[in-house]
Every structure is written in C-alpha cells, then in structure tokens.
Amino acid sequence: MVPDELLFQILHQTQELSLKCAAFETATRVEHLDREDLFGTLSALYRILLIPRALGEEIRIMFTLSPSSFHVIRRSLGNGSGLESPGYDQILAAAEASMRTVERLLDRHETSLLAIYGTPEMSPELYRVLERFVDWDTAFQSWLVEHFMLVRRTLGIDKAVPALDGFPAMALGARMTRPLFPALWSVRVQMSRAWARDGGYAPGKERV
C-alpha cells in the first residue's frame, strides 16, 4: 500500500465512523423533544452539528492528493459509491426520524413552522431548536460540498467522467444540495413568496 492509498483509506474509514456517531447521537437524543426537554435537545444538536463541521475540515487533507496519484490508487478501490455509505444512509434515516419528532412537537404546541418563523419572539425556545436543526443541515451540506470539491480536484466533474460506481461524477451535484430537513428550508420560501413591499419605508425617508 502506498502512502496516498493509506491516507485515502484511513480518512474514509474515520469519516464513516464519525457519521455513525452522529446518527447514533440523533437516534438516542430525539427523545428529548418528545419529553419537551428543549435544553437537552439543543445540547445534543450542538454536538451533532460539530461532527459534519469537523468532517468538512478533515476531508480537505485529501485535497493534497494529485490527480495522477489518485488515478494510481483508484485501481484498487473497487466500485464503491458514497451513496452506498452506511453512515450516510444512517444520517438520512436519523434526520427523517428527527423531523417526525419535530412535527409531533409542533402538534403538541398547536403551532406550525410558518407561525414560529413569522413571529419567533412568540416561541423563542422552539425557534432556537429549529434553527439548531438548520445549523446541522447547513454543516452537513457544507461537508457534501467539500466532498464534491475533492472529486472535482481528483477526477474532474463531467458527464463523461465516471465516479467509482460508474455513474457520471456530475450526479454528485444533486446530492450535495439535498437538505436533511426540507420543510425547514421550504418555510423560508413560503415567507419570501408572501412578502410584499407594501407597508415598508420608502428609500431615504425618515423612519419613526
């Protein structure tokens, strides 16, 4: 095994273990929301979001691989795909379970995402929890962007360039923009679509 291959294998195994840890933390901590333990939820979510942030920093170590080095070691990497990563799949499943827990929380409080985001001062604790989920999602998507950039640096991104699994490398673009919690992003779209300039202040006018 050459040094570049050892680096590739160790970092990918480390990232897989970190994803498994994040999924485990999610699965064991979502019960906080069902118990209305919002402080415990915030603490757990902070730990969870730090994991993909660390992964994003860690994956940059592999940016030191030259394209020629990667083409040498990829011959012994098989046909594995990031989409086949157990840790990645576990994160998706854990995020889906988390969102169902959030929906139950909203039902108990007889409110909605739109109501909370429209007037966050009315439900500041719930708003903070929801935004921590957004922080987690942001960190996760940022990690996927770093992975995309790794592929771009080593393989290149093009319809004619196959990734290890044989699919075009360009397909990675869709995955890196897929959110864990679509509803938390959609509520922003709802608010923007409903926004109107009426009732605002004209540019340059004094505000009272």
C-alpha positions as CSV (number, residue, x, y, z in Angstrom):
1,M,0.0,0.0,0.0
2,V,1.4,3.4,-1.0
3,P,1.1,6.4,1.4
4,D,-1.6,8.1,-0.7
5,E,-3.7,5.0,-0.5
6,L,-3.2,4.7,3.2
7,L,-4.3,8.3,3.6
8,F,-7.4,7.7,1.5
9,Q,-8.4,4.6,3.3
10,I,-7.9,5.9,6.8
11,L,-9.7,9.2,6.2
12,H,-12.7,7.5,4.6
13,Q,-12.9,5.0,7.5
14,T,-12.7,7.8,10.0
15,Q,-15.4,9.8,8.3
16,E,-17.6,6.7,8.2
17,L,-17.2,6.2,12.0
18,S,-18.0,9.9,12.6
19,L,-21.2,9.6,10.5
20,K,-22.2,6.6,12.5
21,C,-21.6,8.5,15.7
22,A,-23.8,11.4,14.5
23,A,-26.5,9.0,13.5
24,F,-26.3,7.3,16.9
25,E,-26.5,10.6,18.8
26,T,-29.5,11.6,16.8
27,A,-31.4,8.4,17.3
28,T,-30.7,8.4,21.1
29,R,-31.3,12.1,21.6
30,V,-34.5,12.8,19.7
31,E,-36.4,11.5,22.8
32,H,-35.5,14.9,24.4
33,L,-38.0,16.6,22.1
34,D,-40.7,14.1,22.9
35,R,-40.1,14.8,26.6
36,E,-40.2,18.6,25.9
37,D,-36.6,18.7,27.1
38,L,-35.6,21.6,24.8
39,F,-32.3,22.3,26.6
40,G,-31.2,18.7,26.3
41,T,-32.2,18.8,22.6
42,L,-30.1,22.0,22.0
43,S,-27.1,20.4,23.7
44,A,-27.4,17.2,21.7
45,L,-27.9,19.1,18.4
46,Y,-24.8,21.2,19.0
47,R,-22.7,18.1,19.4
48,I,-24.2,16.6,16.3
49,L,-23.6,19.6,14.1
50,L,-20.0,19.8,15.1
51,I,-19.4,16.4,13.6
52,P,-20.0,17.3,9.9
53,R,-18.1,20.6,10.5
54,A,-15.1,18.5,11.6
55,L,-15.6,16.2,8.6
56,G,-15.5,19.2,6.3
57,E,-12.2,20.2,7.7
58,E,-10.8,16.7,7.7
59,I,-11.7,15.9,4.1
60,R,-9.5,18.8,3.0
61,I,-6.5,16.7,3.9
62,M,-7.3,14.6,0.8
63,F,-7.1,17.8,-1.3
64,T,-3.3,17.1,-1.2
65,L,-3.8,14.1,-3.5
66,S,-2.8,14.9,-7.0
67,P,-5.0,13.7,-9.9
68,S,-2.2,11.4,-11.1
69,S,-1.8,9.9,-7.6
70,F,-5.5,9.3,-7.2
71,H,-5.7,7.6,-10.6
72,V,-3.0,5.2,-9.4
73,I,-4.7,4.2,-6.2
74,R,-8.3,4.1,-7.5
75,R,-7.4,0.9,-9.4
76,S,-7.6,-0.9,-6.0
77,L,-10.6,1.0,-4.6
78,G,-13.3,-1.2,-6.2
79,N,-16.6,0.2,-7.3
80,G,-17.8,1.7,-4.0
81,S,-20.0,4.7,-4.0
82,G,-20.6,7.4,-1.5
83,L,-24.3,6.7,-1.9
84,E,-23.6,3.2,-0.5
85,S,-22.0,4.6,2.6
86,P,-23.7,3.0,5.7
87,G,-23.0,6.2,7.7
88,Y,-24.6,8.4,5.1
89,D,-27.7,6.2,4.9
90,Q,-27.9,6.2,8.7
91,I,-27.8,10.0,8.8
92,L,-30.6,10.3,6.3
93,A,-32.7,7.8,8.3
94,A,-31.9,9.6,11.6
95,A,-32.8,13.0,10.1
96,E,-36.1,11.7,8.9
97,A,-36.9,10.4,12.4
98,S,-35.9,13.7,13.8
99,M,-38.3,15.6,11.6
100,R,-41.2,13.4,12.6
101,T,-40.3,14.2,16.2
102,V,-40.4,18.0,15.3
103,E,-43.8,17.5,13.8
104,R,-45.1,15.9,17.0
105,L,-43.6,18.8,18.9
106,L,-45.4,21.3,16.8
107,D,-48.7,19.4,17.1
108,R,-48.4,19.4,20.9
109,H,-47.9,23.2,20.9
110,E,-50.7,23.6,18.3
111,T,-48.4,25.7,16.0
112,S,-46.6,25.5,12.7
113,L,-43.3,26.2,11.2
114,L,-44.7,29.2,9.4
115,A,-46.2,30.6,12.7
116,I,-42.9,30.2,14.6
117,Y,-40.7,31.7,11.8
118,G,-43.3,34.5,11.3
119,T,-43.1,35.6,14.9
120,P,-40.1,33.9,16.5
121,E,-40.4,36.1,19.6
122,M,-43.7,34.3,20.5
123,S,-41.9,30.9,20.7
124,P,-38.2,31.7,21.2
125,E,-37.3,28.2,22.6
126,L,-38.9,26.4,19.7
127,Y,-37.3,28.8,17.2
128,R,-33.9,28.2,18.7
129,V,-34.4,24.4,18.4
130,L,-35.5,24.7,14.8
131,E,-32.6,26.9,13.9
132,R,-30.2,24.4,15.5
133,F,-31.6,21.8,13.1
134,V,-30.9,24.2,10.3
135,D,-27.3,24.7,11.6
136,W,-26.9,20.9,11.5
137,D,-28.3,20.7,8.0
138,T,-26.0,23.6,6.8
139,A,-23.0,21.8,8.2
140,F,-24.0,18.5,6.6
141,Q,-24.5,20.1,3.2
142,S,-21.2,22.0,3.5
143,W,-19.4,18.7,4.1
144,L,-21.0,17.3,0.9
145,V,-19.8,20.4,-1.0
146,E,-16.2,19.6,0.3
147,H,-16.6,16.0,-0.9
148,F,-17.8,17.4,-4.3
149,M,-14.7,19.6,-4.5
150,L,-12.5,16.6,-3.6
151,V,-14.0,14.7,-6.6
152,R,-13.6,17.8,-8.8
153,R,-9.9,18.1,-7.8
154,T,-9.0,14.5,-8.3
155,L,-11.4,13.2,-11.1
156,G,-13.0,16.2,-12.6
157,I,-16.7,16.8,-12.9
158,D,-18.2,16.0,-16.3
159,K,-20.9,13.8,-17.8
160,A,-18.1,11.8,-19.4
161,V,-16.2,11.2,-16.2
162,P,-17.5,8.2,-14.2
163,A,-17.1,8.0,-10.4
164,L,-16.0,4.8,-8.7
165,D,-19.6,3.4,-9.0
166,G,-19.7,4.1,-12.7
167,F,-22.2,6.9,-12.6
168,P,-21.2,10.3,-14.0
169,A,-19.4,12.4,-11.5
170,M,-21.7,15.3,-12.3
171,A,-24.5,13.5,-10.5
172,L,-22.8,14.4,-7.2
173,G,-24.1,18.0,-7.7
174,A,-27.7,17.0,-6.9
175,R,-26.7,15.1,-3.8
176,M,-24.8,17.9,-2.2
177,T,-27.8,20.3,-2.3
178,R,-30.2,17.7,-0.9
179,P,-31.3,19.0,2.5
180,L,-31.8,16.8,5.6
181,F,-34.8,18.8,6.6
182,P,-36.6,20.2,3.5
183,A,-39.5,21.7,5.5
184,L,-37.2,24.0,7.4
185,W,-35.9,25.4,4.1
186,S,-39.4,25.5,2.5
187,V,-40.8,27.7,5.2
188,R,-38.3,30.4,4.1
189,V,-39.6,30.1,0.5
190,Q,-43.2,30.4,1.8
191,M,-42.3,33.6,3.7
192,S,-40.5,35.1,0.7
193,R,-43.4,34.4,-1.7
194,A,-45.8,36.0,0.7
195,W,-43.7,39.1,1.2
196,A,-44.8,42.4,-0.1
197,R,-43.2,45.8,-0.2
198,D,-46.4,47.5,0.9
199,G,-46.2,48.9,4.4
200,G,-42.4,49.5,4.3
201,Y,-40.5,52.7,4.3
202,A,-39.6,54.5,1.1
203,P,-35.8,54.7,0.5
204,G,-34.4,57.8,2.1
205,K,-37.5,58.5,4.2
206,E,-37.2,59.0,7.9
207,R,-38.3,56.0,10.0
208,V,-40.4,56.5,13.1
